[in-house]
């Protein structure tokens, strides 16, 4: 048959093992890439005008407006800052 290769003799088993190993490596690489993409999700922070300076940006302990505008080190591209007006 044109285009088909058959590995002769004792090398056939080694060829099959290498092919299987390559498939497994590719599968693990895809799974690792998916795991990393899920792990790098955007964070959400909360800001309230009456909040104290020591807030951590959580819904129960929001940042002050001055803290949020000072670009804290916790902020990364893609993060969301939610303004709260109830405090």
Phi and psi in degrees as GROMACS dihedral restraints (atoms count N, CA, C in turn):
[ dihedral_restraints ]
;  ai    aj    ak    al  type     phi  dphi    fc
    3     4     5     6     1   -74.7    20    10
    4     5     6     7     1   135.2    20    10
    6     7     8     9     1    87.5    20    10
    7     8     9    10     1   -12.4    20    10
    9    10    11    12     1   -98.0    20    10
   10    11    12    13     1   141.9    20    10
   12    13    14    15     1  -117.6    20    10
   13    14    15    16     1   134.7    20    10
   15    16    17    18     1  -118.8    20    10
   16    17    18    19     1   124.0    20    10
   18    19    20    21     1   -77.5    20    10
   19    20    21    22     1   124.5    20    10
   21    22    23    24     1   -78.3    20    10
   22    23    24    25     1   154.2    20    10
   24    25    26    27     1    52.3    20    10
   25    26    27    28     1  -138.6    20    10
   27    28    29    30     1   -67.6    20    10
   28    29    30    31     1   -15.7    20    10
   30    31    32    33     1   -75.4    20    10
   31    32    33    34     1   -13.0    20    10
   33    34    35    36     1   -60.3    20    10
   34    35    36    37     1   -43.1    20    10
   36    37    38    39     1   -68.7    20    10
   37    38    39    40     1   -39.5    20    10
   39    40    41    42     1   -65.9    20    10
   40    41    42    43     1   -40.7    20    10
   42    43    44    45     1   -61.5    20    10
   43    44    45    46     1   -42.7    20    10
   45    46    47    48     1   -64.1    20    10
   46    47    48    49     1   -40.0    20    10
   48    49    50    51     1   -66.5    20    10
   49    50    51    52     1   -40.8    20    10
   51    52    53    54     1   -65.0    20    10
   52    53    54    55     1   -42.1    20    10
   54    55    56    57     1   -61.8    20    10
   55    56    57    58     1   -44.3    20    10
   57    58    59    60     1   -62.8    20    10
   58    59    60    61     1   -41.6    20    10
   60    61    62    63     1   -62.7    20    10
   61    62    63    64     1   -42.3    20    10
   63    64    65    66     1   -61.5    20    10
   64    65    66    67     1   -41.9    20    10
   66    67    68    69     1   -63.6    20    10
   67    68    69    70     1   -42.5    20    10
   69    70    71    72     1   -65.9    20    10
   70    71    72    73     1   -40.0    20    10
   72    73    74    75     1   -62.9    20    10
   73    74    75    76     1   -43.4    20    10
   75    76    77    78     1   -62.9    20    10
   76    77    78    79     1   -41.0    20    10
   78    79    80    81     1   -63.1    20    10
   79    80    81    82     1   -43.7    20    10
   81    82    83    84     1   -65.8    20    10
   82    83    84    85     1   -36.7    20    10
   84    85    86    87     1   -65.0    20    10
   85    86    87    88     1   -40.1    20    10
   87    88    89    90     1   -66.2    20    10
   88    89    90    91     1   -43.5    20    10
   90    91    92    93     1   -63.6    20    10
   91    92    93    94     1   -39.4    20    10
   93    94    95    96     1   -65.6    20    10
   94    95    96    97     1   -40.4    20    10
   96    97    98    99     1   -64.1    20    10
   97    98    99   100     1   -40.4    20    10
   99   100   101   102     1   -65.9    20    10
  100   101   102   103     1   -40.8    20    10
  102   103   104   105     1   -63.4    20    10
  103   104   105   106     1   -41.1    20    10
  105   106   107   108     1   -67.8    20    10
  106   107   108   109     1   -36.0    20    10
  108   109   110   111     1   -69.4    20    10
  109   110   111   112     1   -32.4    20    10
  111   112   113   114     1   -73.9    20    10
  112   113   114   115     1   -36.0    20    10
  114   115   116   117     1   -71.0    20    10
  115   116   117   118     1   -19.5    20    10
  117   118   119   120     1  -102.3    20    10
  118   119   120   121     1    50.4    20    10
  120   121   122   123     1   -77.6    20    10
  121   122   123   124     1   156.0    20    10
  123   124   125   126     1   -72.9    20    10
  124   125   126   127     1   146.3    20    10
  126   127   128   129     1   -95.8    20    10
  127   128   129   130     1   162.5    20    10
  129   130   131   132     1  -121.7    20    10
  130   131   132   133     1   132.8    20    10
  132   133   134   135     1  -124.2    20    10
  133   134   135   136     1   155.2    20    10
  135   136   137   138     1  -120.4    20    10
  136   137   138   139     1   143.6    20    10
  138   139   140   141     1  -129.7    20    10
  139   140   141   142     1   137.5    20    10
  141   142   143   144     1  -135.1    20    10
  142   143   144   145     1   137.8    20    10
  144   145   146   147     1   -60.6    20    10
  145   146   147   148     1   -32.1    20    10
  147   148   149   150     1   -95.9    20    10
  148   149   150   151     1     9.5    20    10
  150   151   152   153     1   -73.9    20    10
  151   152   153   154     1   153.5    20    10
  153   154   155   156     1   -76.7    20    10
  154   155   156   157     1   167.3    20    10
  156   157   158   159     1   -71.2    20    10
  157   158   159   160     1   -18.1    20    10
  159   160   161   162     1   -94.0    20    10
  160   161   162   163     1    14.0    20    10
  162   163   164   165     1   -66.6    20    10
  163   164   165   166     1   156.8    20    10
  165   166   167   168     1  -105.8    20    10
  166   167   168   169     1     1.7    20    10
  168   169   170   171     1    88.7    20    10
  169   170   171   172     1     8.7    20    10
  171   172   173   174     1   -85.4    20    10
  172   173   174   175     1   167.1    20    10
  174   175   176   177     1   -60.9    20    10
  175   176   177   178     1   -33.5    20    10
  177   178   179   180     1   -89.2    20    10
  178   179   180   181     1   -17.1    20    10
  180   181   182   183     1  -139.0    20    10
  181   182   183   184     1    71.3    20    10
  183   184   185   186     1   -71.4    20    10
  184   185   186   187     1   163.3    20    10
  186   187   188   189     1   -73.8    20    10
  187   188   189   190     1   156.6    20    10
  189   190   191   192     1   -76.8    20    10
  190   191   192   193     1   161.9    20    10
  192   193   194   195     1   -61.8    20    10
  193   194   195   196     1   -38.4    20    10
  195   196   197   198     1   -63.3    20    10
  196   197   198   199     1   -39.4    20    10
  198   199   200   201     1   -64.3    20    10
  199   200   201   202     1   -44.5    20    10
  201   202   203   204     1   -64.6    20    10
  202   203   204   205     1   -39.0    20    10
  204   205   206   207     1   -73.8    20    10
  205   206   207   208     1   -17.1    20    10
  207   208   209   210     1   -83.2    20    10
  208   209   210   211     1     5.0    20    10
  210   211   212   213     1    53.7    20    10
  211   212   213   214     1    72.5    20    10
  213   214   215   216     1   -58.3    20    10
  214   215   216   217     1   155.9    20    10
  216   217   218   219     1   -63.0    20    10
  217   218   219   220     1   -22.2    20    10
  219   220   221   222     1   -70.4    20    10
  220   221   222   223     1   -20.8    20    10
  222   223   224   225     1   -74.5    20    10
  223   224   225   226     1   135.6    20    10
  225   226   227   228     1  -130.1    20    10
  226   227   228   229     1   158.2    20    10
  228   229   230   231     1   -55.8    20    10
  229   230   231   232     1   133.7    20    10
  231   232   233   234     1    95.7    20    10
  232   233   234   235     1   -11.4    20    10
  234   235   236   237     1   -69.9    20    10
  235   236   237   238     1   157.2    20    10
  237   238   239   240     1  -117.2    20    10
  238   239   240   241     1   135.1    20    10
  240   241   242   243     1  -110.1    20    10
  241   242   243   244     1   119.1    20    10
  243   244   245   246     1   -98.8    20    10
  244   245   246   247     1   122.2    20    10
  246   247   248   249     1   -79.1    20    10
  247   248   249   250     1   140.1    20    10
  249   250   251   252     1  -120.1    20    10
  250   251   252   253     1   135.7    20    10
  252   253   254   255     1  -111.0    20    10
  253   254   255   256     1     4.1    20    10
  255   256   257   258     1   -88.6    20    10
  256   257   258   259     1    -1.3    20    10
